[in-house]
Amino acid sequence: MAQRLIQEQIQKQQQVQRLTAQQMLQVRLLEMPLTELEGKINAELDDNPALETGGDGTDNVNDNVNDNVSDSGNDDVDVERRDELEAVLENMGSDDLMPDANTMHLSADTADYEEMVYGNTVSFYDLLKEQAGEQDLTERERDVLEYLIGSLDDDGLLRKDLDTISDELAIYHNIDATEDEVGRMLATLQEFDPAGIGARSLQECLLIQIDRKLQQDESEVLLLVRKVIKHYFAEFTYNHWNKIKSALRLSDALVERIQGEIRRLNPKPGASLGETQGRSTQQITPDFIVETLDNGQVTFYLNDGDIPMLSVSPSFVDMLEAYKDNKVGMNRQSKEALLYAKDKVERAQNFINAVKQRQHTLTVTMKAIIDWQKAFFQDGDEGDLRPMRLKDIAAKTGLDISTVSRVSNIKYVQTKWGTFPLRFFFSDGYTKDDGEELSTRKLKVVLKEIIGGEDPHHPLSDEALMAAMRERGLPIARRTVAKYREQMGIPVARMRRV
């Protein structure tokens, strides 16, 4: 039978979600904590001559700043900016050329500047990316790994769940990575230096460092250190060394050596490198300041830090208008100048709008969180925290869940009761038989109190803990007790016996 070639045309519609450049800028700024945003704004001011600090209020970010500059001062600034623009336009195309050898010599007057930039100023993020570049990975795996690196907090730990990372990769980068794929790349990241990077908890962070040491020296002390962190983490956290000593039958000398080894571990591997290598000073800068008055009223404001008022340079706007009014007969150089000025002005406006959008999103999200957890902000009792999920705040604010997730990541809230990561206020819920929903955090607080008050010679089994919880009106199952106990790093009864 003769074969026939049949051509068939199939129309297929495929919807792909892609973000615009402006949306991507908003996403990046939204993820940044305050200190990183300050650096980004300063870099943008240096890079874009059409963006400047101050202004008369039409395109500015910080409306609280008063403009006390006199008219004559503004004229001087306009002339200076106009001259700067003209100089830039005259030298268009030369920015990518190497500087002349004679201009690269630093005079004695530049000594302070030379001292400031001297040394290795590779950022922590770039350092990890360099290590990622040494791995034999596919392009897809590299993208996932770099996203994980960008998701680390200031301590170098990963506070996001793997399913959240998977969702964000799909939404923002069109990468359909499963949790298993993300997990494999996380395992790769956890092999990077410094040891402990990419851990999802303090316990995991310390265990990664111990395992790295054990590869070099499988000593008795290191093996005991691992056993303490792995199986007696709750006792270690509460400094109950008498329980650890009794459970493992350790001598005083051995306990001292174990404590010495633990002190050599780094609970914050990211902070050890600082913003750049050689700059290890790190501190938490709260993004929100919450104030609670004596009458119970709760207010808050965004911490603006050193963020200046931003505006589009009037000189650039005037220059742009001048070029537009003389389009007829415009030569090539003038057209290039027009495009240059137009690009810089649009970029400045987009950047200002993105910063404003960030402030708006942070404000509405924090307001919703305070409304939801008002009891905690009034009395500081962790047991008063209500169940609150990302989707709850997303529904309350009208924002996307991924947006709320970005807001709550690596950001801190300063309150009357202390400074907390924003993630602290989120927790799942447990529904009682009467329909009342309790925060899992409250259940854990009660469970910890019960275990803390038990007889150390006769610790309570999970069955007994379940009964004790039921006596307090919290009828949870034994397997739920076991799950919460394990999440808090508390060992089983026989391991808690003194």
C-alpha positions in Angstrom: 0.0 0.0 0.0 1.4 3.4 -1.0 2.1 5.7 1.9 0.5 9.1 1.8 1.9 12.2 3.5 -0.9 13.9 5.3 -0.4 17.4 6.6 -2.7 18.3 9.5 -2.8 21.8 11.1 -3.8 21.9 14.8 -4.5 25.2 16.5 -3.4 25.1 20.1 -3.9 27.9 22.6 -1.4 28.1 25.4 -1.5 30.7 28.1 1.8 31.6 29.6 2.0 33.9 32.5 4.9 36.4 32.1 5.7 39.4 34.2 6.6 42.8 32.7 9.9 44.5 33.6 8.0 46.8 35.9 6.3 44.0 37.7 9.6 42.2 38.1 11.1 45.4 39.6 8.2 45.6 42.0 8.6 42.0 43.0 12.3 42.4 43.7 11.8 45.6 45.8 9.0 43.9 47.7 11.3 41.0 48.7 14.0 43.3 50.0 14.4 44.1 53.7 14.9 47.8 54.6 18.7 47.7 54.6 18.9 46.1 51.2 16.4 48.6 49.8 18.5 51.5 51.0 21.5 50.1 49.0 19.3 49.5 45.9 18.1 53.1 46.0 21.6 54.5 46.4 22.8 52.3 43.5 19.9 53.6 41.3 20.7 57.2 42.2 24.3 56.7 41.1 23.3 54.9 37.9 20.4 57.1 36.7 21.0 60.8 36.4 17.3 61.4 35.8 16.6 60.2 39.4 17.4 62.5 42.2 16.6 63.2 45.9 14.3 66.0 46.9 11.7 67.4 44.5 8.5 69.5 44.6 6.1 66.6 45.3 4.8 65.3 42.0 7.0 62.2 41.6 8.4 61.6 45.0 8.4 58.7 47.4 8.7 60.1 50.9 5.9 62.7 51.4 7.0 63.4 55.0 10.2 65.2 53.9 9.9 69.0 53.8 11.5 70.8 50.9 13.2 73.9 52.3 15.4 74.7 49.4 15.1 78.2 48.1 14.2 79.1 44.5 17.7 80.3 43.8 19.1 77.0 45.1 16.8 75.0 42.8 18.0 77.1 39.8 21.6 76.2 40.6 20.7 72.5 40.9 18.8 72.7 37.6 21.7 74.2 35.8 24.1 71.7 37.3 21.8 68.8 36.2 21.4 70.3 32.8 25.1 70.6 32.4 25.5 67.0 33.5 23.0 65.8 31.0 24.7 67.7 28.2 28.0 66.2 29.2 26.5 62.7 29.2 24.9 63.2 25.8 28.1 64.5 24.3 29.9 61.3 25.5 27.3 58.9 24.5 28.8 55.6 23.3 32.0 56.0 25.2 30.7 54.5 28.5 31.7 51.0 27.5 35.3 52.0 26.6 38.2 51.3 29.0 39.5 54.4 30.8 42.8 55.8 29.6 45.8 54.5 31.5 46.7 58.0 32.7 43.2 58.6 34.2 43.4 55.4 36.3 46.1 56.7 38.6 44.9 57.8 42.0 46.3 60.9 43.5 47.0 61.5 47.2 43.7 63.3 47.4 41.9 60.0 46.7 43.4 58.1 49.6 40.2 57.9 51.6 38.4 56.5 48.6 41.1 54.0 47.9 40.9 52.8 51.4 37.2 52.4 51.3 37.1 50.1 48.2 40.3 48.3 49.0 40.0 44.5 49.6 37.5 41.9 48.7 34.0 43.3 48.6 32.2 40.4 46.9 28.7 40.1 48.3 27.5 37.0 50.1 25.0 36.4 47.3 27.8 36.6 44.7 30.0 34.3 46.7 27.3 31.6 46.7 26.7 32.2 43.0 30.4 31.7 42.3 30.2 28.3 44.1 27.0 27.5 42.1 28.9 28.2 38.9 31.4 25.5 39.8 28.7 22.8 39.9 27.9 20.6 36.9 24.2 21.6 36.5 21.6 22.0 33.7 20.3 25.5 33.0 17.1 24.6 34.8 18.9 23.3 37.9 21.0 26.4 38.0 18.0 28.7 37.9 16.4 26.8 40.8 19.6 26.9 42.8 20.1 30.6 42.2 16.5 31.2 43.3 17.2 29.3 46.5 20.3 31.4 47.1 18.2 34.6 46.6 15.6 33.2 49.1 18.0 32.9 52.0 17.6 35.3 55.0 20.3 37.4 56.5 21.5 34.5 58.6 21.9 32.3 55.5 18.9 30.1 56.5 16.0 29.2 54.3 12.8 30.2 56.0 10.4 29.3 53.1 8.8 25.9 52.6 9.9 23.9 49.6 6.3 24.0 48.2 6.3 27.8 48.5 9.6 27.9 46.5 8.1 25.6 43.9 5.0 27.9 43.6 7.1 31.0 43.3 9.3 29.5 40.6 6.2 28.6 38.6 4.6 32.0 39.0 7.5 34.4 38.6 10.0 32.4 36.5 7.8 29.9 34.5 9.8 27.0 36.0 7.6 24.1 36.9 9.9 22.5 39.5 8.6 19.9 41.9 9.3 19.9 45.6 11.7 17.0 45.0 13.7 19.0 42.4 13.9 22.0 44.8 14.9 19.6 47.6 17.8 18.2 45.5 19.0 21.7 44.7 18.7 22.6 48.4 20.9 19.6 49.2 23.5 21.0 46.7 23.3 24.4 48.3 23.9 22.9 51.8 27.2 21.6 50.6 28.5 25.2 49.9 30.7 27.2 52.2 30.3 28.3 54.9 28.9 25.1 56.4 25.3 25.5 57.5 24.1 27.6 54.6 20.6 26.7 53.3 19.5 25.0 56.6 15.8 25.3 57.4 16.3 25.5 61.2 18.9 26.1 63.8 19.1 22.4 64.5 19.7 21.5 60.9 22.2 24.3 60.6 24.3 22.9 63.5 24.0 19.3 62.2 25.3 20.3 58.8 28.3 21.8 60.4 28.9 18.8 62.7 28.6 16.4 59.7 31.1 18.5 57.8 33.5 18.2 60.7 32.9 14.5 61.1 34.0 13.9 57.5 37.5 15.1 58.5 37.6 13.7 62.1 35.2 11.1 63.4 36.2 11.7 67.0 34.2 10.6 70.1 33.5 14.2 71.1 32.1 15.2 67.7 29.9 12.1 67.6 28.5 13.0 71.1 28.0 16.6 69.9 25.9 15.3 67.0 23.9 13.1 69.4 23.2 16.0 71.7 22.0 18.3 68.8 20.1 15.5 67.1 18.3 13.9 70.1 18.6 16.4 72.9 18.1 19.6 71.1 15.3 20.8 73.5 17.5 20.2 76.5 20.4 21.9 74.8 18.2 24.9 73.9 17.1 25.3 77.6 20.6 24.6 78.8 19.5 21.5 80.7 23.0 19.9 80.7 22.2 17.9 83.8 19.6 16.0 81.9 21.9 15.5 78.9 24.7 14.4 81.2 22.5 11.9 82.9 20.9 10.5 79.7 24.3 10.0 78.0 26.2 9.1 81.2 28.8 11.7 80.6 31.6 12.8 82.9 32.0 16.5 83.7 35.2 16.7 81.6 33.4 15.2 78.6 30.5 17.7 79.0 33.0 20.5 79.0 34.6 19.3 75.8 31.2 18.9 74.1 30.2 22.4 75.1 33.5 23.7 73.8 32.9 22.1 70.4 29.4 23.4 70.2 30.7 27.0 70.9 32.8 26.6 67.8 29.7 26.1 65.6 28.1 29.1 63.9 24.3 29.5 64.3 24.3 32.3 61.7 26.5 31.2 58.8 25.2 34.1 56.6 25.8 36.8 59.1 29.4 35.6 59.6 30.2 37.0 56.1 28.1 40.1 56.4 26.9 42.2 53.5 30.4 41.8 51.9 33.3 39.7 52.9 35.3 41.3 55.6 32.3 43.2 56.9 30.7 40.9 59.4 28.6 43.4 61.5 25.0 42.4 61.1 22.0 43.6 63.0 18.2 43.3 62.6 16.6 46.4 61.2 12.8 46.3 61.7 10.7 47.1 58.6 7.7 47.9 60.8 7.4 49.8 64.1 4.3 48.8 66.1 3.3 51.0 69.0 0.8 49.8 71.7 -0.7 52.5 73.9 -1.9 52.0 77.5 -5.5 52.0 76.4 -4.9 49.1 74.1 -4.8 51.1 70.9 -2.4 49.7 68.3 -0.7 51.8 65.6 2.2 51.2 63.3 4.3 52.9 60.7 6.9 51.8 58.1 10.5 52.3 59.1 11.9 54.6 56.3 15.4 54.3 57.6 17.7 56.4 55.3 15.4 56.2 52.3 15.4 59.7 50.8 12.6 61.5 48.9 12.9 60.6 45.3 11.8 62.6 42.2 12.5 62.9 38.5 15.0 65.5 37.7 13.3 68.7 36.3 16.3 69.3 34.1 15.8 65.9 32.3 12.0 66.5 32.0 12.7 70.0 30.5 15.3 68.7 28.2 13.0 65.9 27.0 10.2 68.4 26.3 12.7 70.6 24.4 13.8 67.7 22.2 10.2 66.7 21.6 9.3 70.3 20.4 12.0 70.2 17.8 11.4 66.8 16.2 11.2 68.3 12.7 14.6 68.2 11.1 16.2 66.4 14.0 19.5 64.9 13.2 20.7 61.4 14.3 22.6 62.7 17.3 19.5 64.6 18.5 17.3 61.6 18.1 19.8 59.5 20.1 19.7 62.2 22.8 15.9 62.2 22.8 15.8 58.4 23.2 18.5 58.6 26.0 16.6 61.2 27.9 13.3 59.4 27.4 14.7 56.1 28.7 16.2 57.7 31.8 13.0 59.6 32.7 10.8 56.6 32.2 13.2 54.4 34.3 13.2 57.0 37.1 9.4 57.2 37.1 9.1 53.4 37.1 11.5 53.1 40.0 9.7 55.7 42.0 6.3 54.0 41.3 7.8 50.6 42.3 9.0 52.0 45.7 5.6 53.6 46.3 3.9 50.2 45.4 6.2 48.5 47.9 5.2 50.9 50.6 1.5 50.5 49.9 1.7 46.7 49.8 3.7 46.5 53.1 1.2 48.9 54.7 -2.0 47.0 53.8 -0.4 43.7 54.7 0.8 44.9 58.1 -2.5 46.5 58.9 -4.3 43.2 58.1 -1.9 41.3 60.4 -2.4 43.7 63.3 -6.2 43.5 62.9 -5.9 39.7 62.9 -3.5 39.4 65.8 -4.6 42.4 67.8 -4.7 40.5 71.1 -1.0 39.7 70.9 0.0 43.2 70.1 -2.0 44.4 73.1 -0.6 42.0 75.7 2.4 40.2 74.1 1.1 36.7 75.1 2.1 34.2 72.5 -0.9 32.1 73.5 -3.2 34.8 72.1 -2.0 34.3 68.6 -4.8 33.2 66.4 -4.5 30.8 63.5 -3.4 32.8 60.5 -2.3 31.6 57.1 -1.0 33.3 54.1 -4.3 32.8 52.3 -6.1 34.5 55.2 -4.1 37.7 54.8 -4.3 37.5 51.0 -8.1 37.3 51.2 -8.3 40.2 53.7 -6.0 42.5 51.6 -7.0 41.4 48.1 -3.3 40.6 47.4 -2.0 37.4 45.9 -0.8 34.7 48.3 2.7 34.8 46.7 2.8 38.6 47.3 1.9 38.1 51.0 4.6 35.4 51.2 7.2 37.9 49.8 6.2 40.6 52.2 6.5 38.2 55.2 9.9 36.8 54.2 13.0 38.3 55.8 11.2 41.3 57.4 10.9 42.1 61.0 8.4 43.9 63.3 9.5 45.9 66.3 6.8 45.8 69.1 6.5 46.7 72.7 7.2 43.0 73.5 10.3 42.6 71.3 11.3 42.3 67.7 9.8 39.4 65.7 10.2 38.1 62.2 6.9 38.7 60.3 6.6 34.9 59.8 6.2 34.6 63.6 2.6 35.7 63.3 1.6 33.0 60.9 0.5 29.5 62.0 -1.9 26.8 61.1 -5.1 26.1 63.1 -6.7 23.2 65.0 -10.5 22.9 65.2 -12.1 21.7 68.4 -15.2 19.6 68.5 -17.3 22.7 69.3 -16.0 24.4 66.2 -13.5 26.8 67.9 -10.3 27.1 66.0 -7.0 27.3 68.0 -3.6 28.3 66.8 -1.1 25.4 66.6 1.3 27.8 68.3 -1.0 28.0 71.3 -1.2 24.2 71.4 2.6 24.0 71.4 2.9 26.6 74.1 0.5 24.6 76.4 2.3 21.3 75.5 5.7 22.8 76.3 4.3 24.1 79.6 3.1 20.6 80.5 6.4 18.9 79.6 8.3 21.7 81.5 6.3 20.9 84.6 6.6 17.1 84.5 8.5 15.0 87.0 12.0 14.6 85.4 12.3 11.1 87.0 8.9 10.1 85.5 8.4 12.0 82.3 5.0 11.8 80.6 4.4 9.6 77.6 2.6 10.9 74.5 -0.5 9.2 75.8 -0.2 10.9 79.1 0.5 14.2 77.4 -2.6 13.8 75.3 -4.7 13.2 78.5 -3.2 16.3 80.1 -4.0 18.4 77.0 -7.6 17.1 77.1 -7.9 18.1 80.8 -7.1 21.7 79.6 -9.8 21.6 77.1 -7.5 20.8 74.1 -8.6 17.4 72.8 -5.9 16.6 70.3 -4.9 13.1 69.2 -1.8 11.3 70.4 -0.2 11.4 67.0 -0.8 15.2 67.0 1.0 15.4 70.4 3.9 13.4 68.9 4.1 15.6 65.8 4.1 18.9 67.8 6.7 17.5 70.3 9.0 16.5 67.4 8.6 19.9 65.7 9.7 21.5 69.0 12.7 19.2 69.1 11.6 17.5 72.3 12.6 13.8 72.6 10.3 11.0 73.7 9.6 10.3 77.4 12.4 7.7 77.9 15.0 10.1 76.5 13.8 12.9 78.8 14.1 10.8 82.0 16.8 12.0 84.4 
